[in-house]
Amino acid sequence: MSYIAPTERDPRGAIDLPRFAADLVKALNALDTNPAIECKLAPAGDYPNERQKIALDGSTELWVSADNWKKRVSVSIHAGDVPWDDRNTYNKDHHTESAKVNPDGRSIKTIARDIKRRVIDASAAALKLQRDHASAMAANRTSIKVRVAAFAKACPAVSITVHEREQNASLYYNSNGAYLSGTLSHDGSVRMRDVSGRLDGHKMAKLIALLSTQQPESK
């Protein structure tokens, strides 16, 4: 069975991606390696002949796209429940695998086994790291709100601007001849950027005493 056939727009032949994706779903389910999970073809978008999505479970998707010039189908895997802003794109361990296949080069059953090995199974660890990282980011955003509430109660004279996405808050104080700006982190630490002004000797002594009790940052 061929998935590449001439069309009016492309006499050289184009990939019938909707049919290929539908048959791939059947072939993946026929592998029966995890009967508790059934692959399903997701609703087609605006360009069904260019991209199809296959839902592997409640949140993981295979993205199947067609390159009609090279007559190849590209398959990649994505964690749909992980926001793009919460991905650690710098850590290679978080990168998932992808593959390009000739839709007519082998049987769809063989292609399905190949995709499972090279893309689905090979990306399992990376998907877990992505989700763990996203959970940590969400916990940090919750933490910064708690930290800000406590800091605002203890220091009502300080102006605070919360940056929930960045998981920190900007601090600003300018009163009684003293100026301070800094950043409150989700872990409760404060990084001071600028401190200036006049303090009487008693207040300076208290500030020095407080700073001297701080432990150095771990490298």
C-alpha positions in Angstrom: 0.0 0.0 0.0 1.5 3.3 -1.1 1.0 6.6 0.9 2.6 8.6 -1.9 0.5 9.3 -5.0 0.3 12.0 -7.7 -2.1 14.9 -7.2 -3.4 17.7 -9.4 -1.2 20.1 -7.5 1.8 17.9 -7.3 2.2 15.4 -10.2 5.5 14.2 -8.6 3.4 12.7 -5.8 2.3 13.8 -2.3 2.1 12.0 1.0 -1.4 11.2 2.1 -0.6 12.2 5.7 -4.1 11.7 7.1 -4.2 8.1 6.0 -0.6 7.5 7.0 -1.3 8.9 10.5 -4.5 6.9 10.9 -2.8 3.6 9.9 0.1 4.5 12.2 -2.3 4.7 15.1 -3.7 1.3 14.4 -0.2 -0.2 14.0 1.0 1.4 17.3 -2.1 0.0 19.2 -1.5 -3.4 17.6 1.9 -3.6 19.2 0.0 -4.1 22.5 3.0 -3.2 24.7 0.8 -1.3 27.1 -2.9 -2.2 26.7 -3.9 0.4 29.3 -2.9 3.2 26.9 -4.7 3.5 23.5 -3.3 5.8 20.9 -5.8 8.1 19.3 -5.7 10.4 16.3 -6.2 14.0 17.5 -8.6 16.3 15.6 -6.8 17.6 12.5 -5.8 21.3 12.4 -6.0 23.8 9.6 -3.4 21.9 7.5 -4.2 18.2 7.8 -2.0 17.3 4.8 1.0 18.9 6.5 0.6 17.9 10.2 -1.3 15.4 12.2 -1.2 14.7 15.9 -1.5 11.4 17.7 -2.4 11.3 21.4 -0.4 8.6 23.2 -2.1 9.3 26.5 -3.7 12.2 28.3 -0.8 14.6 27.7 1.8 13.1 25.4 1.5 13.6 21.6 3.3 12.5 18.5 3.5 15.2 15.9 3.6 13.7 12.4 4.5 16.1 9.5 5.0 15.5 5.8 7.9 16.7 3.6 6.6 16.2 0.1 9.8 17.4 -1.5 11.9 14.8 0.2 9.0 12.3 0.4 9.6 11.8 4.1 7.5 11.8 7.2 8.9 13.5 10.3 7.8 12.2 13.8 8.5 14.0 17.0 7.1 13.7 20.6 5.9 16.4 22.9 4.6 16.7 26.5 1.4 18.7 25.9 1.1 19.4 29.6 4.4 21.2 29.9 4.2 25.0 29.0 6.9 26.1 26.6 8.2 28.7 29.2 8.7 26.0 31.7 11.0 23.9 29.6 14.8 23.7 30.3 16.0 24.1 26.7 19.6 24.3 27.8 19.8 20.8 29.3 20.3 18.2 26.6 18.9 15.5 28.9 15.5 17.2 28.5 15.6 17.0 24.7 13.3 14.4 23.1 14.1 12.2 20.1 12.6 12.5 16.6 12.8 10.4 13.4 12.3 10.7 9.7 10.8 7.8 7.8 10.0 6.9 4.2 6.3 6.1 4.4 6.5 3.7 1.5 9.9 2.2 2.5 8.5 -0.5 4.8 5.3 -1.9 6.1 3.4 0.4 8.5 3.8 -2.2 11.2 7.6 -2.1 10.9 7.5 1.7 10.8 5.4 1.7 14.0 7.9 -0.5 15.8 10.7 1.7 14.6 9.0 4.9 15.8 8.2 3.3 19.1 11.8 2.4 19.6 13.5 5.5 18.3 11.0 8.2 19.4 8.6 7.0 22.1 10.7 4.7 24.2 13.9 6.8 23.6 12.2 10.0 24.8 10.6 8.6 28.0 13.4 9.8 30.3 13.4 13.3 28.7 9.7 13.7 29.0 9.8 12.8 32.7 12.6 15.4 33.2 10.5 18.0 31.4 7.5 17.3 33.7 9.6 17.3 36.8 11.1 20.6 35.9 7.7 22.1 35.1 6.4 20.9 38.5 9.4 22.6 40.2 8.7 25.8 38.3 5.1 25.8 39.4 6.1 25.2 43.0 8.5 28.1 42.8 5.8 30.4 41.5 3.6 29.4 44.5 6.5 29.9 46.8 7.3 33.4 45.7 3.7 34.5 46.4 4.0 33.1 49.9 7.4 34.8 50.4 6.1 38.1 49.2 3.2 38.1 51.6 5.5 37.4 54.5 8.0 40.0 53.4 5.3 42.6 52.9 3.9 42.0 56.4 7.4 42.3 58.0 8.5 45.3 55.9 5.4 47.3 54.9 7.5 50.3 53.9 9.1 48.4 51.0 7.5 48.6 47.6 7.2 45.1 46.1 6.6 44.1 42.5 5.9 40.4 41.9 7.3 38.6 38.8 5.5 35.3 39.0 6.8 33.9 35.7 10.4 34.7 36.8 9.7 33.4 40.3 11.0 36.5 42.0 10.0 40.0 43.1 11.6 43.4 42.9 12.1 45.3 46.1 12.4 49.1 46.4 12.8 51.3 49.4 13.5 55.1 49.4 12.7 56.8 52.7 14.4 58.6 55.6 17.5 59.3 53.7 18.1 55.6 52.7 17.7 53.9 49.4 17.6 50.1 48.6 16.7 48.0 45.6 17.0 44.3 45.3 15.3 41.0 44.3 13.5 38.6 46.5 13.8 35.0 45.3 11.3 32.1 45.6 13.6 30.5 48.2 13.4 33.5 50.5 16.8 35.0 49.8 17.3 38.6 48.9 19.9 39.8 46.4 20.7 43.5 46.9 21.6 45.5 43.8 21.9 49.0 45.3 22.1 50.3 48.8 22.8 54.0 49.6 22.0 56.8 52.0 22.8 57.9 55.5 22.3 55.7 58.6 23.0 56.6 62.2 25.7 54.5 63.9 23.2 52.4 65.9 21.4 51.3 62.8 24.6 50.7 60.9 25.8 48.5 63.8 22.6 46.5 63.7 22.9 46.0 59.9 26.6 44.9 60.2 25.7 42.5 62.9 22.9 41.0 60.8 25.1 40.6 57.7 27.9 39.0 59.7 25.5 36.2 60.7 24.8 35.3 57.1 26.3 32.1 55.7 28.2 32.4 52.5 26.4 31.2 49.3 27.2 27.7 48.3 29.1 27.5 45.0 
